[in-house]
Amino acid sequence: MTDPSPGTPVTRNARRERLVGLLLLGVALVLLVSSPTWFASDQAGVGIGQLVVAVALAAVGGLLVRRSGRA
């Protein structure tokens, strides 16, 4: 696939994918930043679970943002 030329309009689905991807990246960032609170309160299991969910959301969000740039 080639990159679209700068003058071509972005399709509606690509725009939606980009927005959803950015939302997921934002949620992942909040989860990553807030996870130390669980470790500080001796609930490491919850903290590890939160980190796993944050990494998964960041991966999906990054994939969507990257894919929307190619459309």
Secondary structure, 3 states (H helix, E strand, C coil): CCCCCCCCCCCHHHHHHHHHHHHHHHHHHHHHHHCHHHHHCCCHHHHHHHHHHHHHHHHHHHHHHHHHHHC
